[in-house]
Amino acid sequence: MTGLIVMLIAVAAAVIVLATTVMRSVWIIPQARARNVERLGRYDRTLQPGISFIVPFVDRVKPLIDLREQVVAFKGQPVITEDNVVVLIDTVLFFQVTDPRAADYEIVDYIKAIEQLSATQLRNVIGTLDLEATLTSRDRINTALRGVLDGASGKWGIRVTRVEIKAIEPPPSIKDAMEKQMRAEREKRAAILTAEGVRQAKILTAEGDKQSSILKAEGAKQAAILEAEGQAQAIERVFTAIHVNDADPKLLAYQYLQVLPKLAQGENNTMWIIPGELTGALQAVSKAFGGTTEGAIKVPTPRATGESSDRASDQASVAAADRGPAELSGAALFEIDAPVRATPPYELAPDDSAVN
């Protein structure tokens, strides 16, 4: 019984050793990964993706190396610009391991080495730029860093694909000054835009007023032309009608009498100007209507001198005019006591005492 137990234990131990040997001799490498193999302490080969076999207890497999592109963000590095301003710059590095053997045996920690190298080169590049150029020249800084890092890390089996400036943090005092400058620039632009808007508005308003004045003037001109043409046509028609119909002095005298009441209706009409030939027209009207000279108002003939004669003539003319053409159809007609030798206009001032 005891021998059987010992045998079972020996078989189990042999199975365990065999399983361990098989497990250590068979390695499965994932895609885009690699492992270096050392045989008796020396580099032997690099295991590629897939299944691989090694000699157990003779070969040693080192840690897995990722062959994909990797991203590493470095903390802010204090850098002094050309104008002696200390800024903190955060960088982001994109790299890829192209040679697993060199990345494993040429440098101890390639990520830390890249970080320190990028900080050194960043100081060299930023040291040649002032603050404003540093803030506006990110592409230039990225290109310079990528060239230097790619050249230095090539022997480590690493290819730097891209370097990006993540953030540039100037001191708080510089930030305040920059904000004030930006605010002033924006206020300046706003004032300029406001002034341009006011200028354009005034120009457009002036153009509108100009066009409006031109259109009004054109309208007034056309209206005056049309009115003048209408008056000309009316006068022409009246003149043609008078000459075609052979109007006699009776009609003209009657027109004179129709105008006299209209002259008297005005509130500000305090003085009338009556032509001298009106007396002849009134005499013709009197004869036309068959009236007599009895009871007629005599208009004395104006004299060269004498204020009383002028006054009497004025009162008589005003009295006759106030009666109107309706009263002239009877016996109350003007009577000319003497022929008129001159035809100057007479000034007649209405007098209420002369009309009873």
Contacts in CASP RR format, 6 or more apart in sequence:
PFRMAT RR
TARGET T0000
AUTHOR 0000-0000-0000
METHOD contacts of the structure
MODEL  1
MTGLIVMLIAVAAAVIVLATTVMRSVWIIPQARARNVERLGRYDRTLQPG
ISFIVPFVDRVKPLIDLREQVVAFKGQPVITEDNVVVLIDTVLFFQVTDP
RAADYEIVDYIKAIEQLSATQLRNVIGTLDLEATLTSRDRINTALRGVLD
GASGKWGIRVTRVEIKAIEPPPSIKDAMEKQMRAEREKRAAILTAEGVRQ
AKILTAEGDKQSSILKAEGAKQAAILEAEGQAQAIERVFTAIHVNDADPK
LLAYQYLQVLPKLAQGENNTMWIIPGELTGALQAVSKAFGGTTEGAIKVP
TPRATGESSDRASDQASVAAADRGPAELSGAALFEIDAPVRATPPYELAP
DDSAVN
20 56 0 8 1.000
21 56 0 8 1.000
21 57 0 8 1.000
24 54 0 8 1.000
24 56 0 8 1.000
24 57 0 8 1.000
25 53 0 8 1.000
25 54 0 8 1.000
25 55 0 8 1.000
25 56 0 8 1.000
26 51 0 8 1.000
26 52 0 8 1.000
26 53 0 8 1.000
27 35 0 8 1.000
27 47 0 8 1.000
27 51 0 8 1.000
27 52 0 8 1.000
27 53 0 8 1.000
27 54 0 8 1.000
27 61 0 8 1.000
28 50 0 8 1.000
28 51 0 8 1.000
28 52 0 8 1.000
29 35 0 8 1.000
29 47 0 8 1.000
29 48 0 8 1.000
29 49 0 8 1.000
29 50 0 8 1.000
29 51 0 8 1.000
29 52 0 8 1.000
29 64 0 8 1.000
30 49 0 8 1.000
30 50 0 8 1.000
30 64 0 8 1.000
31 49 0 8 1.000
32 49 0 8 1.000
32 66 0 8 1.000
32 67 0 8 1.000
32 68 0 8 1.000
33 49 0 8 1.000
33 64 0 8 1.000
33 65 0 8 1.000
33 66 0 8 1.000
33 67 0 8 1.000
34 46 0 8 1.000
34 47 0 8 1.000
34 48 0 8 1.000
34 49 0 8 1.000
34 64 0 8 1.000
34 65 0 8 1.000
34 67 0 8 1.000
34 100 0 8 1.000
35 46 0 8 1.000
35 47 0 8 1.000
35 61 0 8 1.000
35 62 0 8 1.000
35 63 0 8 1.000
35 64 0 8 1.000
35 65 0 8 1.000
35 100 0 8 1.000
36 43 0 8 1.000
36 45 0 8 1.000
36 46 0 8 1.000
36 47 0 8 1.000
36 61 0 8 1.000
36 62 0 8 1.000
36 65 0 8 1.000
36 100 0 8 1.000
36 101 0 8 1.000
36 104 0 8 1.000
36 105 0 8 1.000
37 43 0 8 1.000
37 44 0 8 1.000
37 45 0 8 1.000
37 46 0 8 1.000
37 47 0 8 1.000
37 54 0 8 1.000
37 59 0 8 1.000
37 60 0 8 1.000
37 61 0 8 1.000
37 62 0 8 1.000
38 44 0 8 1.000
38 59 0 8 1.000
38 60 0 8 1.000
38 62 0 8 1.000
39 55 0 8 1.000
39 58 0 8 1.000
39 59 0 8 1.000
39 60 0 8 1.000
40 58 0 8 1.000
41 60 0 8 1.000
43 101 0 8 1.000
43 105 0 8 1.000
44 59 0 8 1.000
46 100 0 8 1.000
46 101 0 8 1.000
47 61 0 8 1.000
54 61 0 8 1.000
62 104 0 8 1.000
65 97 0 8 1.000
65 100 0 8 1.000
65 103 0 8 1.000
65 104 0 8 1.000
66 97 0 8 1.000
67 96 0 8 1.000
67 97 0 8 1.000
67 98 0 8 1.000
67 100 0 8 1.000
68 96 0 8 1.000
69 94 0 8 1.000
69 95 0 8 1.000
69 96 0 8 1.000
69 161 0 8 1.000
70 94 0 8 1.000
70 95 0 8 1.000
70 96 0 8 1.000
70 97 0 8 1.000
71 92 0 8 1.000
71 93 0 8 1.000
71 94 0 8 1.000
72 92 0 8 1.000
72 93 0 8 1.000
72 95 0 8 1.000
72 111 0 8 1.000
72 114 0 8 1.000
72 115 0 8 1.000
73 90 0 8 1.000
73 91 0 8 1.000
73 92 0 8 1.000
73 93 0 8 1.000
73 166 0 8 1.000
74 90 0 8 1.000
74 91 0 8 1.000
74 92 0 8 1.000
74 93 0 8 1.000
74 115 0 8 1.000
74 118 0 8 1.000
74 119 0 8 1.000
75 90 0 8 1.000
76 88 0 8 1.000
76 89 0 8 1.000
76 90 0 8 1.000
76 91 0 8 1.000
76 167 0 8 1.000
76 169 0 8 1.000
77 88 0 8 1.000
77 89 0 8 1.000
77 90 0 8 1.000
77 91 0 8 1.000
77 119 0 8 1.000
77 122 0 8 1.000
77 123 0 8 1.000
78 86 0 8 1.000
78 87 0 8 1.000
78 88 0 8 1.000
79 86 0 8 1.000
79 87 0 8 1.000
79 88 0 8 1.000
79 89 0 8 1.000
79 122 0 8 1.000
79 123 0 8 1.000
79 126 0 8 1.000
79 127 0 8 1.000
80 86 0 8 1.000
80 87 0 8 1.000
80 123 0 8 1.000
80 126 0 8 1.000
80 127 0 8 1.000
81 87 0 8 1.000
81 126 0 8 1.000
81 127 0 8 1.000
81 129 0 8 1.000
81 130 0 8 1.000
81 131 0 8 1.000
81 134 0 8 1.000
82 127 0 8 1.000
82 128 0 8 1.000
82 129 0 8 1.000
82 130 0 8 1.000
83 130 0 8 1.000
83 131 0 8 1.000
85 130 0 8 1.000
85 131 0 8 1.000
85 170 0 8 1.000
85 171 0 8 1.000
85 174 0 8 1.000
86 171 0 8 1.000
87 126 0 8 1.000
87 131 0 8 1.000
87 134 0 8 1.000
87 168 0 8 1.000
87 169 0 8 1.000
87 170 0 8 1.000
87 171 0 8 1.000
88 167 0 8 1.000
88 168 0 8 1.000
88 169 0 8 1.000
89 122 0 8 1.000
89 126 0 8 1.000
89 165 0 8 1.000
89 167 0 8 1.000
89 168 0 8 1.000
89 169 0 8 1.000
90 165 0 8 1.000
90 166 0 8 1.000
90 167 0 8 1.000
90 168 0 8 1.000
90 169 0 8 1.000
91 118 0 8 1.000
91 122 0 8 1.000
91 145 0 8 1.000
91 163 0 8 1.000
91 164 0 8 1.000
91 165 0 8 1.000
91 166 0 8 1.000
92 163 0 8 1.000
92 164 0 8 1.000
92 166 0 8 1.000
93 114 0 8 1.000
93 115 0 8 1.000
93 118 0 8 1.000
93 149 0 8 1.000
93 160 0 8 1.000
93 162 0 8 1.000
93 163 0 8 1.000
94 160 0 8 1.000
94 161 0 8 1.000
94 162 0 8 1.000
94 163 0 8 1.000
94 164 0 8 1.000
95 114 0 8 1.000
95 153 0 8 1.000
95 158 0 8 1.000
95 159 0 8 1.000
95 160 0 8 1.000
95 161 0 8 1.000
96 158 0 8 1.000
96 159 0 8 1.000
96 161 0 8 1.000
97 103 0 8 1.000
97 110 0 8 1.000
97 157 0 8 1.000
97 158 0 8 1.000
98 157 0 8 1.000
98 158 0 8 1.000
98 159 0 8 1.000
99 157 0 8 1.000
102 154 0 8 1.000
102 155 0 8 1.000
102 156 0 8 1.000
102 157 0 8 1.000
103 110 0 8 1.000
103 156 0 8 1.000
103 157 0 8 1.000
103 158 0 8 1.000
106 155 0 8 1.000
106 156 0 8 1.000
106 157 0 8 1.000
107 113 0 8 1.000
107 156 0 8 1.000
110 153 0 8 1.000
110 156 0 8 1.000
110 158 0 8 1.000
113 153 0 8 1.000
113 156 0 8 1.000
114 149 0 8 1.000
114 153 0 8 1.000
114 158 0 8 1.000
114 160 0 8 1.000
117 148 0 8 1.000
117 149 0 8 1.000
117 152 0 8 1.000
117 153 0 8 1.000
118 145 0 8 1.000
118 149 0 8 1.000
118 163 0 8 1.000
121 144 0 8 1.000
121 145 0 8 1.000
121 148 0 8 1.000
121 149 0 8 1.000
122 141 0 8 1.000
122 145 0 8 1.000
125 141 0 8 1.000
125 144 0 8 1.000
125 145 0 8 1.000
126 134 0 8 1.000
126 141 0 8 1.000
129 137 0 8 1.000
129 141 0 8 1.000
131 170 0 8 1.000
131 174 0 8 1.000
134 141 0 8 1.000
134 168 0 8 1.000
135 168 0 8 1.000
135 170 0 8 1.000
138 165 0 8 1.000
138 168 0 8 1.000
141 165 0 8 1.000
142 162 0 8 1.000
142 163 0 8 1.000
142 164 0 8 1.000
142 165 0 8 1.000
145 163 0 8 1.000
146 160 0 8 1.000
146 162 0 8 1.000
146 163 0 8 1.000
147 160 0 8 1.000
149 160 0 8 1.000
149 163 0 8 1.000
150 159 0 8 1.000
150 160 0 8 1.000
151 160 0 8 1.000
153 159 0 8 1.000
153 160 0 8 1.000
170 178 0 8 1.000
249 281 0 8 1.000
249 284 0 8 1.000
250 284 0 8 1.000
250 285 0 8 1.000
250 288 0 8 1.000
252 281 0 8 1.000
253 280 0 8 1.000
253 281 0 8 1.000
253 282 0 8 1.000
253 284 0 8 1.000
253 285 0 8 1.000
253 288 0 8 1.000
254 285 0 8 1.000
254 325 0 8 1.000
256 278 0 8 1.000
256 281 0 8 1.000
256 282 0 8 1.000
257 282 0 8 1.000
257 285 0 8 1.000
257 324 0 8 1.000
257 325 0 8 1.000
257 328 0 8 1.000
258 325 0 8 1.000
260 321 0 8 1.000
260 324 0 8 1.000
260 325 0 8 1.000
261 321 0 8 1.000
261 324 0 8 1.000
261 325 0 8 1.000
263 269 0 8 1.000
263 272 0 8 1.000
263 321 0 8 1.000
264 321 0 8 1.000
264 322 0 8 1.000
264 350 0 8 1.000
269 350 0 8 1.000
270 349 0 8 1.000
270 350 0 8 1.000
271 347 0 8 1.000
271 348 0 8 1.000
271 349 0 8 1.000
272 317 0 8 1.000
272 318 0 8 1.000
272 321 0 8 1.000
272 347 0 8 1.000
272 348 0 8 1.000
272 349 0 8 1.000
272 350 0 8 1.000
273 345 0 8 1.000
273 346 0 8 1.000
273 347 0 8 1.000
274 317 0 8 1.000
274 345 0 8 1.000
274 346 0 8 1.000
274 348 0 8 1.000
275 343 0 8 1.000
275 345 0 8 1.000
276 340 0 8 1.000
276 343 0 8 1.000
276 344 0 8 1.000
276 345 0 8 1.000
276 346 0 8 1.000
277 340 0 8 1.000
277 343 0 8 1.000
279 299 0 8 1.000
279 334 0 8 1.000
279 336 0 8 1.000
279 340 0 8 1.000
280 336 0 8 1.000
280 340 0 8 1.000
282 328 0 8 1.000
282 333 0 8 1.000
282 334 0 8 1.000
282 336 0 8 1.000
283 334 0 8 1.000
283 336 0 8 1.000
285 328 0 8 1.000
285 333 0 8 1.000
286 293 0 8 1.000
286 296 0 8 1.000
286 328 0 8 1.000
286 333 0 8 1.000
286 334 0 8 1.000
286 335 0 8 1.000
289 328 0 8 1.000
289 329 0 8 1.000
289 330 0 8 1.000
289 333 0 8 1.000
291 330 0 8 1.000
291 331 0 8 1.000
291 333 0 8 1.000
292 331 0 8 1.000
293 333 0 8 1.000
293 335 0 8 1.000
294 331 0 8 1.000
295 331 0 8 1.000
295 332 0 8 1.000
295 335 0 8 1.000
296 331 0 8 1.000
296 332 0 8 1.000
296 333 0 8 1.000
296 334 0 8 1.000
296 335 0 8 1.000
297 316 0 8 1.000
297 319 0 8 1.000
297 320 0 8 1.000
297 332 0 8 1.000
297 334 0 8 1.000
297 335 0 8 1.000
298 316 0 8 1.000
298 334 0 8 1.000
298 335 0 8 1.000
298 336 0 8 1.000
298 337 0 8 1.000
299 313 0 8 1.000
299 316 0 8 1.000
299 317 0 8 1.000
299 320 0 8 1.000
299 334 0 8 1.000
299 335 0 8 1.000
299 336 0 8 1.000
299 337 0 8 1.000
300 309 0 8 1.000
300 312 0 8 1.000
300 313 0 8 1.000
300 316 0 8 1.000
300 337 0 8 1.000
301 313 0 8 1.000
301 336 0 8 1.000
301 337 0 8 1.000
301 338 0 8 1.000
301 339 0 8 1.000
301 340 0 8 1.000
301 341 0 8 1.000
302 309 0 8 1.000
302 310 0 8 1.000
302 313 0 8 1.000
302 344 0 8 1.000
302 346 0 8 1.000
303 309 0 8 1.000
303 310 0 8 1.000
313 346 0 8 1.000
313 348 0 8 1.000
314 346 0 8 1.000
314 347 0 8 1.000
314 348 0 8 1.000
314 349 0 8 1.000
314 351 0 8 1.000
315 351 0 8 1.000
315 353 0 8 1.000
315 354 0 8 1.000
316 354 0 8 1.000
317 346 0 8 1.000
317 348 0 8 1.000
318 348 0 8 1.000
318 349 0 8 1.000
318 350 0 8 1.000
318 351 0 8 1.000
318 354 0 8 1.000
318 355 0 8 1.000
319 354 0 8 1.000
319 355 0 8 1.000
320 328 0 8 1.000
320 332 0 8 1.000
320 334 0 8 1.000
321 348 0 8 1.000
322 350 0 8 1.000
322 355 0 8 1.000
323 332 0 8 1.000
328 334 0 8 1.000
END
